[in-house]
Amino acid sequence: MKSIEAINTDVTVIGLGQMGTTLASLLLKSGYTVTIWNRTKSKGEILIKDGAKWAENIAAAIQASDTIVICLFDYAATRDILYTEDVTASLAGKTIIQLTTGSPTDAIESEAWAQQHGAYYIDGAIQVAPEQMAKPDTTIFISGQQKTFSASKTILDVFGGNIKYLGEKISAASAMDLASLSYLYGSLLGFFHAVRISEVEGFSANLLGEVIREITPGFAEFIQYEASVIQSGTFNVTQSPLSISVEATARILRSSREYKINTELAELAASFLKRAKEAGYENEELASLIKIFRA
């Protein structure tokens, strides 16, 4: 097998959706020799004009470079495209940087498949939209063997300034992606509920968005503090007693009913805090709510 340290400036990008096209374009602008492949060649026309090489088939795309960047719709598409004899015959010594969104199980199975065919493999999860790539705060989670990550870091740095390596457990990046998305969708549901309060009270969604943007840094610091409390395992009140949130979520629910707006999210939040109070955590730090999730 070719040494992992032998990675050079030839990179193949497989998948030319909005994100894949962005990845290929960033590599070209950074001076890499880029080979591209997609089921629909027309999606690569602009990249070809910019200097990318078009591979006539997937096997040729794999053979063209030592490093393969994959960004497809899902892992099913990856398996459909790559799990063929023509591809696997050329994988030995190649490095696969998988940036397709998938589950921890997908990552585990893909690493096993790559290693079975002599390839190096790291798994990644991009946390931003295509237009937000290549910025200092562009976050990409990466997991996999340290030596493979280290050899691929120069390429990854082209894509963003906040490459977070989460260790050798291959499922870590996709698991952190799930965790961050859980936070995102929970926040979005809260925002949409807040919009309904705004609409009833007669102030605009734009104003609400402005307020949320302004107060979010403070909220983020508070969340980071509560995370440190959870990590410590000591829930003595230091910042915010759980009792305050018991009352706050009950007030949100009560007001939602008075506004005659959807109450499902408010009921859920209030029920969690009520259970925590009944479990005896009322006079502990708000972070003690994690005990209800662990039960």
Backbone as CSV, one residue per row, in Angstrom:
resi,resn,N_x,N_y,N_z,CA_x,CA_y,CA_z,C_x,C_y,C_z
1,MET,0.839,-1.195,0.000,0.000,0.000,0.000,0.876,1.248,0.000
2,LYS,0.502,2.249,-0.783,1.249,3.493,-0.837,1.187,4.206,0.504
3,SER,2.297,4.804,0.935,2.344,5.504,2.212,1.362,6.656,2.229
4,ILE,0.702,6.842,3.362,-0.265,7.927,3.493,0.401,9.285,3.348
5,GLU,1.699,9.364,3.667,2.405,10.626,3.553,2.596,11.066,2.105
6,ALA,2.251,10.182,1.161,2.508,10.484,-0.251,1.384,11.276,-0.921
7,ILE,0.386,11.732,-0.150,-0.698,12.518,-0.726,-0.135,13.746,-1.442
8,ASN,-0.618,13.998,-2.663,-0.088,15.119,-3.433,-1.192,16.108,-3.781
9,THR,-0.959,16.914,-4.789,-1.910,17.978,-5.118,-2.951,17.558,-6.147
10,ASP,-3.015,16.284,-6.470,-4.061,15.774,-7.357,-5.242,15.290,-6.517
11,VAL,-6.409,15.849,-6.765,-7.603,15.497,-5.987,-8.762,15.226,-6.932
12,THR,-9.493,14.163,-6.656,-10.727,13.869,-7.385,-11.913,14.229,-6.516
13,VAL,-12.878,14.918,-7.092,-14.116,15.255,-6.392,-15.264,14.510,-7.060
14,ILE,-15.960,13.713,-6.266,-17.090,12.938,-6.767,-18.372,13.526,-6.186
15,GLY,-19.266,13.929,-7.068,-20.518,14.545,-6.661,-20.470,16.043,-6.880
16,LEU,-21.338,16.548,-7.763,-21.306,17.968,-8.122,-22.641,18.651,-7.855
17,GLY,-23.192,18.367,-6.675,-24.293,19.194,-6.204,-23.716,20.550,-5.821
18,GLN,-24.504,21.363,-5.135,-24.017,22.698,-4.776,-22.760,22.634,-3.914
19,MET,-22.750,21.716,-2.940,-21.593,21.639,-2.062,-20.396,21.021,-2.781
20,GLY,-20.617,19.939,-3.507,-19.516,19.305,-4.229,-18.877,20.241,-5.232
21,THR,-19.701,21.013,-5.927,-19.191,21.995,-6.884,-18.348,23.048,-6.167
22,THR,-18.807,23.461,-4.998,-18.058,24.443,-4.211,-16.709,23.883,-3.781
23,LEU,-16.693,22.628,-3.327,-15.443,21.998,-2.905,-14.441,21.943,-4.056
24,ALA,-14.922,21.519,-5.223,-14.043,21.430,-6.388,-13.512,22.798,-6.790
25,SER,-14.374,23.806,-6.754,-13.979,25.159,-7.125,-12.927,25.705,-6.161
26,LEU,-13.098,25.454,-4.877,-12.127,25.920,-3.885,-10.761,25.263,-4.090
27,LEU,-10.763,23.992,-4.427,-9.503,23.290,-4.686,-8.804,23.854,-5.918
28,LEU,-9.582,24.120,-6.964,-9.003,24.700,-8.172,-8.367,26.058,-7.869
29,LYS,-9.065,26.883,-7.111,-8.555,28.216,-6.789,-7.308,28.143,-5.906
30,SER,-7.163,27.003,-5.203,-6.001,26.838,-4.325,-4.829,26.159,-5.030
31,GLY,-4.976,25.924,-6.330,-3.868,25.396,-7.109,-3.816,23.887,-7.243
32,TYR,-4.849,23.201,-6.816,-4.870,21.742,-6.945,-5.240,21.330,-8.359
33,THR,-4.734,20.170,-8.772,-5.174,19.553,-10.017,-6.405,18.729,-9.680
34,VAL,-7.545,19.116,-10.227,-8.825,18.548,-9.801,-9.471,17.770,-10.939
35,THR,-9.770,16.511,-10.643,-10.569,15.685,-11.546,-11.966,15.584,-10.959
36,ILE,-12.982,15.693,-11.784,-14.359,15.664,-11.301,-15.155,14.573,-11.990
37,TRP,-16.164,14.085,-11.277,-17.092,13.132,-11.884,-18.452,13.308,-11.240
38,ASN,-19.459,13.215,-12.069,-20.851,13.287,-11.631,-21.685,12.537,-12.648
39,ARG,-22.792,12.007,-12.213,-23.638,11.270,-13.161,-24.096,12.161,-14.301
40,THR,-24.305,13.442,-14.016,-24.712,14.396,-15.046,-23.537,15.314,-15.362
41,LYS,-22.971,15.176,-16.541,-21.762,15.922,-16.897,-22.016,17.422,-16.955
42,SER,-23.228,17.829,-17.296,-23.509,19.256,-17.450,-23.245,20.040,-16.165
43,LYS,-23.348,19.365,-15.019,-23.103,20.047,-13.754,-21.633,20.408,-13.569
44,GLY,-20.776,19.808,-14.392,-19.352,20.085,-14.273,-18.810,21.056,-15.297
45,GLU,-19.661,21.592,-16.167,-19.185,22.414,-17.281,-18.423,23.655,-16.820
46,ILE,-18.944,24.338,-15.801,-18.267,25.545,-15.316,-16.906,25.194,-14.728
47,LEU,-16.860,24.090,-13.985,-15.595,23.659,-13.395,-14.581,23.278,-14.468
48,ILE,-15.064,22.649,-15.521,-14.171,22.263,-16.624,-13.587,23.514,-17.278
49,LYS,-14.415,24.535,-17.442,-13.924,25.800,-18.002,-12.873,26.434,-17.100
50,ASP,-13.003,26.166,-15.803,-12.057,26.731,-14.837,-10.798,25.884,-14.673
51,GLY,-10.736,24.757,-15.414,-9.522,23.959,-15.402,-9.639,22.564,-14.843
52,ALA,-10.832,22.168,-14.393,-10.996,20.812,-13.877,-10.947,19.800,-15.009
53,LYS,-10.496,18.601,-14.690,-10.469,17.507,-15.654,-11.717,16.650,-15.468
54,TRP,-12.353,16.286,-16.552,-13.551,15.451,-16.481,-13.173,13.983,-16.662
55,ALA,-13.623,13.147,-15.728,-13.412,11.702,-15.853,-14.623,11.101,-16.541
56,GLU,-14.389,10.278,-17.528,-15.493,9.729,-18.316,-16.304,8.694,-17.546
57,ASN,-15.715,8.099,-16.522,-16.459,7.144,-15.698,-15.881,7.164,-14.287
58,ILE,-16.578,6.521,-13.376,-16.183,6.579,-11.973,-14.840,5.894,-11.735
59,ALA,-14.568,4.812,-12.449,-13.285,4.131,-12.285,-12.134,5.044,-12.676
60,ALA,-12.302,5.786,-13.771,-11.267,6.723,-14.203,-11.078,7.843,-13.187
61,ALA,-12.173,8.253,-12.562,-12.098,9.306,-11.543,-11.279,8.847,-10.347
62,ILE,-11.468,7.599,-9.947,-10.718,7.053,-8.816,-9.246,6.912,-9.166
63,GLN,-8.967,6.471,-10.357,-7.588,6.249,-10.784,-6.807,7.548,-10.943
64,ALA,-7.496,8.663,-11.146,-6.836,9.928,-11.488,-6.062,10.556,-10.344
65,SER,-6.451,10.272,-9.106,-5.859,10.983,-7.970,-5.636,10.059,-6.780
66,ASP,-4.704,10.448,-5.940,-4.481,9.701,-4.703,-5.499,10.046,-3.625
67,THR,-6.087,11.230,-3.714,-7.072,11.675,-2.732,-8.425,11.834,-3.397
68,ILE,-9.445,11.228,-2.805,-10.796,11.247,-3.348,-11.707,11.956,-2.351
69,VAL,-12.302,13.068,-2.755,-13.272,13.780,-1.931,-14.665,13.424,-2.442
70,ILE,-15.508,12.917,-1.535,-16.844,12.485,-1.921,-17.879,13.365,-1.226
71,CYS,-18.799,13.911,-2.012,-19.882,14.722,-1.446,-21.145,14.454,-2.265
72,LEU,-21.882,13.439,-1.840,-23.088,13.019,-2.542,-24.315,13.258,-1.665
73,PHE,-25.477,12.895,-2.173,-26.725,13.153,-1.437,-26.783,12.351,-0.145
74,ASP,-26.397,11.083,-0.231,-26.397,10.241,0.962,-25.457,9.058,0.746
75,TYR,-25.333,8.224,1.765,-24.417,7.089,1.675,-24.939,6.024,0.724
76,ALA,-26.245,5.957,0.543,-26.797,5.003,-0.419,-26.269,5.320,-1.818
77,ALA,-26.200,6.597,-2.150,-25.648,7.006,-3.443,-24.171,6.650,-3.533
78,THR,-23.461,6.824,-2.416,-22.047,6.455,-2.387,-21.858,4.979,-2.669
79,ARG,-22.634,4.162,-1.991,-22.518,2.710,-2.197,-22.874,2.326,-3.624
80,ASP,-23.908,2.963,-4.154,-24.354,2.650,-5.508,-23.263,2.960,-6.532
81,ILE,-22.531,4.028,-6.304,-21.510,4.469,-7.253,-20.181,3.740,-7.067
82,LEU,-19.768,3.553,-5.813,-18.419,3.072,-5.542,-18.282,1.571,-5.331
83,TYR,-19.340,0.916,-4.922,-19.213,-0.499,-4.571,-19.284,-1.373,-5.814
84,THR,-18.306,-1.200,-6.698,-18.218,-1.988,-7.925,-16.805,-2.522,-8.066
85,GLU,-16.632,-3.558,-8.823,-15.314,-4.153,-9.008,-14.355,-3.189,-9.686
86,ASP,-14.844,-2.381,-10.628,-13.982,-1.426,-11.329,-13.381,-0.411,-10.362
87,VAL,-14.181,-0.013,-9.367,-13.701,0.976,-8.391,-12.785,0.328,-7.365
88,THR,-13.242,-0.758,-6.778,-12.473,-1.371,-5.691,-11.104,-1.868,-6.158
89,ALA,-10.991,-2.185,-7.435,-9.712,-2.644,-7.966,-8.656,-1.539,-7.942
90,SER,-9.097,-0.275,-7.829,-8.164,0.854,-7.894,-8.018,1.591,-6.560
91,LEU,-8.597,1.071,-5.492,-8.643,1.813,-4.235,-7.380,1.717,-3.385
92,ALA,-6.603,0.687,-3.553,-5.449,0.463,-2.680,-4.532,1.687,-2.660
93,GLY,-4.237,2.170,-1.449,-3.357,3.311,-1.287,-4.019,4.663,-1.447
94,LYS,-5.277,4.690,-1.866,-5.988,5.958,-2.027,-6.477,6.463,-0.656
95,THR,-6.691,7.760,-0.564,-7.279,8.357,0.636,-8.662,8.875,0.287
96,ILE,-9.652,8.417,1.033,-11.031,8.847,0.817,-11.418,9.829,1.917
97,ILE,-11.821,11.026,1.508,-12.369,12.014,2.430,-13.866,12.061,2.168
98,GLN,-14.623,11.442,3.048,-16.070,11.318,2.848,-16.778,12.477,3.531
99,LEU,-17.377,13.356,2.736,-18.087,14.522,3.270,-19.580,14.456,2.975
100,THR,-20.052,13.243,2.681,-21.484,13.022,2.508,-22.134,12.907,3.887
101,THR,-23.309,13.498,4.044,-24.003,13.419,5.325,-24.564,12.024,5.534
102,GLY,-24.277,11.450,6.695,-24.776,10.107,6.990,-24.860,9.863,8.479
103,SER,-25.138,8.629,8.836,-25.296,8.241,10.233,-23.998,7.633,10.762
104,PRO,-23.860,7.490,12.085,-22.695,6.810,12.634,-22.503,5.406,12.063
105,THR,-23.609,4.705,11.862,-23.518,3.359,11.282,-22.973,3.413,9.861
106,ASP,-23.414,4.396,9.076,-22.886,4.576,7.718,-21.370,4.752,7.746
107,ALA,-20.895,5.567,8.677,-19.461,5.834,8.773,-18.682,4.573,9.117
108,ILE,-19.189,3.810,10.066,-18.516,2.572,10.485,-18.425,1.589,9.318
109,GLU,-19.530,1.419,8.608,-19.554,0.476,7.490,-18.662,0.951,6.346
110,SER,-18.631,2.254,6.102,-17.819,2.786,5.004,-16.332,2.655,5.295
111,GLU,-15.939,2.898,6.545,-14.536,2.736,6.894,-14.107,1.281,6.718
112,ALA,-14.958,0.356,7.157,-14.635,-1.066,7.026,-14.480,-1.446,5.553
113,TRP,-15.370,-0.915,4.714,-15.304,-1.194,3.271,-14.010,-0.638,2.683
114,ALA,-13.661,0.588,3.034,-12.444,1.202,2.500,-11.204,0.425,2.925
115,GLN,-11.144,0.071,4.191,-9.982,-0.664,4.691,-9.882,-2.052,4.065
116,GLN,-11.024,-2.650,3.809,-11.048,-3.968,3.167,-10.364,-3.919,1.801
117,HIS,-10.451,-2.766,1.144,-9.879,-2.626,-0.193,-8.578,-1.816,-0.189
118,GLY,-7.977,-1.672,0.994,-6.660,-1.065,1.075,-6.620,0.449,1.018
119,ALA,-7.757,1.109,1.261,-7.795,2.570,1.197,-7.759,3.178,2.591
120,TYR,-7.232,4.392,2.682,-7.318,5.188,3.903,-8.654,5.928,3.893
121,TYR,-9.197,6.207,5.067,-10.552,6.764,5.098,-10.741,7.686,6.297
122,ILE,-11.277,8.880,6.054,-11.767,9.732,7.133,-13.182,10.183,6.790
123,ASP,-13.951,10.442,7.828,-15.363,10.786,7.665,-15.584,12.209,8.161
124,GLY,-16.379,12.981,7.417,-16.589,14.374,7.800,-18.031,14.807,7.712
125,ALA,-18.337,15.894,8.412,-19.680,16.477,8.384,-19.536,17.991,8.315
126,ILE,-19.970,18.573,7.213,-19.891,20.017,6.998,-21.061,20.695,7.702
127,GLN,-20.782,21.756,8.441,-21.807,22.396,9.258,-22.355,23.697,8.682
128,VAL,-22.032,24.020,7.446,-22.471,25.279,6.854,-23.002,25.045,5.443
129,ALA,-23.613,26.087,4.886,-24.095,26.053,3.509,-22.939,26.330,2.549
130,PRO,-23.096,25.991,1.262,-22.007,26.202,0.303,-21.437,27.613,0.291
131,GLU,-22.285,28.625,0.402,-21.795,30.004,0.346,-21.000,30.399,1.590
132,GLN,-21.041,29.571,2.624,-20.316,29.858,3.862,-19.003,29.084,3.960
133,MET,-18.635,28.393,2.897,-17.391,27.629,2.907,-16.179,28.547,2.819
134,ALA,-15.026,27.998,3.247,-13.730,28.665,3.123,-13.628,29.951,3.932
135,LYS,-14.364,30.026,5.030,-14.264,31.174,5.924,-13.562,30.736,7.217
136,PRO,-13.026,31.682,7.967,-12.313,31.307,9.195,-13.152,30.495,10.166
137,ASP,-14.469,30.757,10.207,-15.330,30.053,11.150,-16.116,28.909,10.517
138,THR,-15.778,28.529,9.288,-16.433,27.389,8.644,-16.074,26.113,9.401
139,THR,-17.079,25.461,9.963,-16.848,24.294,10.810,-17.095,23.000,10.035
140,ILE,-16.125,22.097,10.097,-16.267,20.754,9.533,-15.784,19.764,10.579
141,PHE,-16.650,18.829,10.962,-16.258,17.775,11.888,-15.548,16.672,11.112
142,ILE,-14.458,16.157,11.653,-13.702,15.084,11.006,-13.365,14.022,12.038
143,SER,-13.477,12.755,11.643,-13.035,11.653,12.498,-12.402,10.571,11.633
144,GLY,-11.536,9.777,12.269,-10.828,8.719,11.565,-9.394,8.646,12.050
145,GLN,-8.615,7.788,11.447,-7.244,7.593,11.891,-6.447,8.899,11.869
146,GLN,-5.685,9.117,12.925,-4.915,10.351,13.076,-3.982,10.575,11.889
147,LYS,-3.311,9.520,11.438,-2.346,9.691,10.346,-3.035,10.120,9.053
148,THR,-4.252,9.615,8.842,-4.984,9.994,7.638,-5.459,11.436,7.738
149,PHE,-5.948,11.807,8.904,-6.355,13.197,9.111,-5.184,14.153,8.918
150,SER,-4.056,13.838,9.522,-2.887,14.721,9.436,-2.438,14.908,7.991
151,ALA,-2.448,13.818,7.218,-2.024,13.893,5.821,-3.028,14.650,4.958
152,SER,-4.283,14.695,5.406,-5.352,15.342,4.632,-5.626,16.764,5.081
153,LYS,-4.975,17.197,6.155,-5.312,18.488,6.771,-5.147,19.653,5.813
154,THR,-4.124,19.627,4.975,-3.905,20.738,4.047,-5.087,20.902,3.098
155,ILE,-5.610,19.789,2.625,-6.780,19.833,1.746,-7.996,20.307,2.515
156,LEU,-8.205,19.787,3.709,-9.357,20.184,4.514,-9.332,21.672,4.835
157,ASP,-8.137,22.211,5.045,-8.017,23.630,5.358,-8.484,24.521,4.209
158,VAL,-8.468,23.991,3.001,-8.998,24.748,1.858,-10.495,24.984,2.030
159,PHE,-11.169,24.052,2.668,-12.626,24.101,2.780,-13.119,24.964,3.933
160,GLY,-12.308,25.141,4.963,-12.770,25.933,6.091,-11.715,26.087,7.159
161,GLY,-11.886,27.131,7.978,-10.891,27.450,8.980,-11.096,26.804,10.328
162,ASN,-12.230,26.127,10.519,-12.483,25.497,11.814,-12.696,23.998,11.619
163,ILE,-11.615,23.309,11.308,-11.653,21.864,11.137,-11.527,21.221,12.517
164,LYS,-12.586,20.579,12.974,-12.597,20.006,14.323,-12.390,18.488,14.230
165,TYR,-11.181,18.075,14.568,-10.865,16.651,14.565,-11.340,16.042,15.876
166,LEU,-12.190,15.024,15.789,-12.852,14.451,16.958,-12.290,13.108,17.376
167,GLY,-11.168,12.698,16.777,-10.526,11.467,17.205,-10.665,10.333,16.202
168,GLU,-10.142,9.187,16.579,-10.051,8.056,15.651,-11.335,7.235,15.548
169,LYS,-12.257,7.400,16.478,-13.529,6.686,16.374,-14.283,7.227,15.170
170,ILE,-14.448,6.409,14.144,-14.914,6.892,12.852,-16.320,7.475,12.903
171,SER,-17.139,7.030,13.846,-18.512,7.504,13.933,-18.643,8.867,14.605
172,ALA,-17.531,9.402,15.133,-17.606,10.620,15.942,-18.128,11.825,15.167
173,ALA,-17.675,12.018,13.932,-18.091,13.199,13.165,-19.584,13.170,12.882
174,SER,-20.093,12.025,12.458,-21.528,11.955,12.157,-22.361,12.053,13.433
175,ALA,-21.843,11.527,14.549,-22.562,11.639,15.816,-22.615,13.094,16.279
176,MET,-21.497,13.816,16.122,-21.491,15.233,16.493,-22.407,16.025,15.570
177,ASP,-22.486,15.624,14.317,-23.414,16.251,13.379,-24.849,16.066,13.862
178,LEU,-25.191,14.854,14.294,-26.529,14.610,14.831,-26.789,15.475,16.055
179,ALA,-25.785,15.568,16.923,-25.945,16.365,18.144,-26.172,17.838,17.817
180,SER,-25.383,18.364,16.872,-25.532,19.779,16.521,-26.860,20.041,15.824
181,LEU,-27.311,19.089,15.012,-28.604,19.243,14.344,-29.759,19.157,15.343
182,SER,-29.595,18.318,16.358,-30.616,18.244,17.401,-30.766,19.601,18.076
183,TYR,-29.626,20.228,18.357,-29.663,21.578,18.934,-30.307,22.561,17.957
184,LEU,-29.915,22.491,16.687,-30.431,23.427,15.696,-31.944,23.336,15.565
185,TYR,-32.465,22.104,15.395,-33.898,21.966,15.175,-34.696,22.296,16.426
186,GLY,-34.127,22.001,17.601,-34.782,22.431,18.824,-34.874,23.947,18.886
187,SER,-33.791,24.622,18.501,-33.771,26.086,18.491,-34.749,26.644,17.458
188,LEU,-34.784,26.022,16.279,-35.687,26.499,15.229,-37.156,26.345,15.629
189,LEU,-37.483,25.225,16.259,-38.860,25.056,16.720,-39.224,26.140,17.725
190,GLY,-38.270,26.425,18.624,-38.505,27.509,19.578,-38.664,28.846,18.870
191,PHE,-37.870,29.068,17.818,-37.982,30.319,17.074,-39.336,30.436,16.384
192,PHE,-39.789,29.363,15.760,-41.076,29.424,15.068,-42.223,29.663,16.055
193,HIS,-42.120,29.075,17.239,-43.118,29.352,18.268,-43.042,30.820,18.681
194,ALA,-41.820,31.343,18.773,-41.639,32.751,19.115,-42.233,33.666,18.049
195,VAL,-42.133,33.268,16.786,-42.728,34.053,15.705,-44.232,34.173,15.898
196,ARG,-44.864,33.084,16.317,-46.317,33.149,16.537,-46.668,34.121,17.668
197,ILE,-45.855,34.145,18.721,-46.072,35.145,19.771,-45.928,36.546,19.179
198,SER,-44.899,36.724,18.346,-44.658,38.025,17.716,-45.832,38.448,16.853
199,GLU,-46.355,37.518,16.074,-47.461,37.838,15.172,-48.699,38.266,15.945
200,VAL,-48.980,37.569,17.041,-50.153,37.923,17.844,-49.979,39.295,18.480
201,GLU,-48.768,39.583,18.924,-48.503,40.864,19.592,-48.292,42.010,18.607
202,GLY,-48.092,41.674,17.331,-48.024,42.712,16.311,-46.646,43.257,16.009
203,PHE,-45.562,42.556,16.444,-44.246,43.003,15.982,-43.688,41.990,14.995
204,SER,-42.808,42.446,14.137,-42.435,41.685,12.948,-41.470,40.553,13.249
205,ALA,-41.491,39.563,12.345,-40.520,38.469,12.429,-39.108,39.004,12.251
206,ASN,-38.957,40.056,11.422,-37.642,40.655,11.233,-37.097,41.228,12.535
207,LEU,-37.945,41.884,13.301,-37.529,42.438,14.581,-37.138,41.316,15.538
208,LEU,-37.934,40.257,15.551,-37.605,39.117,16.401,-36.253,38.525,16.001
209,GLY,-36.034,38.371,14.690,-34.766,37.836,14.210,-33.597,38.699,14.644
210,GLU,-33.787,40.006,14.602,-32.731,40.931,15.029,-32.427,40.747,16.515
211,VAL,-33.480,40.634,17.318,-33.300,40.453,18.759,-32.588,39.138,19.054
212,ILE,-33.006,38.071,18.370,-32.383,36.762,18.589,-30.899,36.813,18.237
213,ARG,-30.572,37.483,17.133,-29.167,37.600,16.731,-28.362,38.322,17.805
214,GLU,-28.934,39.342,18.390,-28.222,40.143,19.383,-28.013,39.407,20.703
215,ILE,-28.988,38.591,21.098,-28.875,37.933,22.405,-28.236,36.550,22.323
216,THR,-28.076,36.013,21.108,-27.542,34.659,20.957,-26.136,34.488,21.532
217,PRO,-25.207,35.432,21.360,-23.881,35.229,21.959,-23.945,35.010,23.471
218,GLY,-24.806,35.765,24.146,-24.957,35.576,25.583,-25.558,34.228,25.919
219,PHE,-26.550,33.827,25.137,-27.148,32.502,25.335,-26.103,31.408,25.131
220,ALA,-25.251,31.590,24.120,-24.225,30.583,23.817,-23.257,30.439,24.993
221,GLU,-22.887,31.552,25.606,-22.002,31.490,26.772,-22.680,30.753,27.924
222,PHE,-23.976,30.992,28.087,-24.721,30.313,29.142,-24.776,28.805,28.887
223,ILE,-25.023,28.432,27.640,-25.066,27.013,27.288,-23.715,26.363,27.540
224,GLN,-22.639,27.055,27.172,-21.302,26.518,27.412,-21.059,26.315,28.906
225,TYR,-21.551,27.250,29.710,-21.390,27.101,31.155,-22.177,25.888,31.669
226,GLU,-23.412,25.750,31.213,-24.220,24.609,31.654,-23.582,23.290,31.208
227,ALA,-22.931,23.303,30.046,-22.207,22.108,29.595,-21.087,21.764,30.570
228,SER,-20.398,22.785,31.068,-19.319,22.532,32.022,-19.863,21.977,33.341
229,VAL,-21.059,22.414,33.713,-21.692,21.879,34.923,-22.010,20.397,34.737
230,ILE,-22.573,20.058,33.584,-22.879,18.656,33.291,-21.609,17.825,33.317
231,GLN,-20.550,18.345,32.699,-19.289,17.613,32.650,-18.733,17.378,34.052
232,SER,-18.898,18.350,34.926,-18.370,18.222,36.288,-19.163,17.228,37.132
233,GLY,-20.464,17.091,36.831,-21.310,16.199,37.616,-21.761,16.793,38.934
234,THR,-21.439,18.050,39.178,-21.849,18.748,40.398,-22.877,19.804,40.038
235,PHE,-24.082,19.694,40.602,-25.201,20.520,40.152,-25.643,21.561,41.175
236,ASN,-24.761,21.919,42.103,-25.086,22.992,43.035,-25.357,24.277,42.261
237,VAL,-26.331,25.063,42.712,-26.706,26.279,41.989,-25.553,27.269,41.978
238,THR,-25.178,27.699,40.772,-24.130,28.699,40.614,-24.569,29.845,39.699
239,GLN,-25.478,29.571,38.762,-25.918,30.590,37.810,-27.441,30.685,37.711
240,SER,-28.091,29.546,37.505,-29.519,29.569,37.223,-30.215,28.372,37.861
241,PRO,-30.912,28.570,38.981,-31.626,27.446,39.603,-32.729,26.926,38.693
242,LEU,-32.906,25.636,38.688,-33.909,25.014,37.829,-35.299,25.567,38.116
243,SER,-35.553,25.988,39.354,-36.872,26.495,39.731,-37.312,27.670,38.867
244,ILE,-36.358,28.518,38.449,-36.697,29.662,37.605,-37.263,29.195,36.271
245,SER,-36.663,28.141,35.713,-37.123,27.634,34.418,-38.429,26.864,34.532
246,VAL,-38.688,26.274,35.689,-39.992,25.634,35.916,-41.091,26.681,35.753
247,GLU,-40.900,27.819,36.403,-41.891,28.887,36.328,-41.955,29.489,34.928
248,ALA,-40.778,29.673,34.296,-40.728,30.310,32.977,-41.450,29.474,31.924
249,THR,-41.200,28.169,31.916,-41.849,27.321,30.914,-43.342,27.181,31.180
250,ALA,-43.732,27.213,32.445,-45.168,27.196,32.762,-45.825,28.479,32.268
251,ARG,-45.108,29.592,32.391,-45.633,30.883,31.929,-45.767,30.906,30.410
252,ILE,-44.774,30.332,29.710,-44.852,30.263,28.248,-46.060,29.447,27.819
253,LEU,-46.288,28.326,28.497,-47.434,27.475,28.167,-48.740,28.204,28.444
254,ARG,-48.826,28.826,29.584,-50.056,29.537,29.942,-50.349,30.657,28.944
255,SER,-49.322,31.415,28.596,-49.513,32.517,27.649,-49.853,32.013,26.252
256,SER,-49.268,30.886,25.863,-49.566,30.312,24.550,-51.043,29.942,24.450
257,ARG,-51.577,29.424,25.526,-53.003,29.083,25.545,-53.856,30.341,25.467
258,GLU,-53.404,31.391,26.164,-54.143,32.652,26.126,-54.084,33.288,24.741
259,TYR,-52.928,33.151,24.075,-52.779,33.664,22.713,-53.548,32.831,21.689
260,LYS,-53.939,31.615,22.119,-54.606,30.667,21.214,-53.704,30.285,20.037
261,ILE,-52.415,30.059,20.354,-51.477,29.568,19.350,-51.097,28.129,19.689
262,ASN,-50.361,27.493,18.786,-49.949,26.107,19.006,-49.196,25.973,20.333
263,THR,-49.552,24.954,21.104,-48.956,24.789,22.438,-48.081,23.542,22.566
264,GLU,-47.897,22.797,21.485,-47.197,21.507,21.599,-45.780,21.659,22.154
265,LEU,-45.012,22.596,21.629,-43.641,22.774,22.086,-43.612,23.300,23.522
266,ALA,-44.501,24.238,23.822,-44.570,24.790,25.169,-44.948,23.710,26.181
267,GLU,-45.861,22.833,25.793,-46.248,21.734,26.678,-45.082,20.790,26.929
268,LEU,-44.298,20.523,25.888,-43.153,19.625,26.022,-42.118,20.212,26.975
269,ALA,-41.786,21.485,26.762,-40.791,22.126,27.622,-41.269,22.164,29.071
270,ALA,-42.509,22.559,29.273,-43.034,22.644,30.634,-43.069,21.279,31.308
271,SER,-43.364,20.242,30.523,-43.449,18.897,31.104,-42.084,18.396,31.569
272,PHE,-41.039,18.702,30.800,-39.691,18.303,31.209,-39.294,18.981,32.521
273,LEU,-39.554,20.282,32.604,-39.184,21.013,33.819,-40.020,20.578,35.009
274,LYS,-41.294,20.276,34.770,-42.150,19.790,35.854,-41.638,18.463,36.382
275,ARG,-41.250,17.578,35.485,-40.704,16.277,35.907,-39.429,16.453,36.715
276,ALA,-38.590,17.407,36.308,-37.355,17.654,37.046,-37.660,18.165,38.457
277,LYS,-38.646,19.037,38.571,-39.049,19.536,39.889,-39.564,18.396,40.756
278,GLU,-40.416,17.542,40.180,-40.981,16.419,40.926,-39.901,15.417,41.339
279,ALA,-38.808,15.382,40.571,-37.711,14.475,40.898,-36.784,15.049,41.965
280,GLY,-37.057,16.278,42.380,-36.284,16.874,43.457,-35.129,17.746,43.022
281,TYR,-35.107,18.195,41.748,-33.982,18.972,41.241,-34.252,20.477,41.236
282,GLU,-35.353,20.894,41.830,-35.789,22.286,41.747,-34.722,23.268,42.230
283,ASN,-33.991,22.902,43.253,-32.991,23.796,43.840,-31.564,23.455,43.410
284,GLU,-31.435,22.813,42.252,-30.140,22.553,41.645,-29.975,23.443,40.416
285,GLU,-28.780,23.451,39.864,-28.515,24.214,38.643,-29.402,23.684,37.511
286,LEU,-29.794,24.573,36.603,-30.648,24.176,35.480,-30.102,22.965,34.739
287,ALA,-28.782,22.838,34.679,-28.153,21.715,33.972,-28.592,20.376,34.510
288,SER,-29.145,20.328,35.726,-29.604,19.050,36.282,-30.743,18.445,35.476
289,LEU,-31.321,19.236,34.554,-32.354,18.686,33.668,-31.828,17.501,32.869
290,ILE,-30.506,17.429,32.679,-29.923,16.302,31.940,-30.266,14.980,32.610
291,LYS,-30.513,15.002,33.889,-30.843,13.775,34.611,-32.168,13.184,34.121
292,ILE,-33.079,14.058,33.707,-34.353,13.577,33.164,-34.126,12.922,31.812
293,PHE,-33.239,13.486,31.005,-32.931,12.887,29.704,-32.181,11.565,29.861
294,ARG,-31.427,11.428,30.938,-30.674,10.196,31.158,-31.529,9.092,31.751
295,ALA,-32.644,9.453,32.332,-33.458,8.453,33.064,-34.027,7.419,32.105
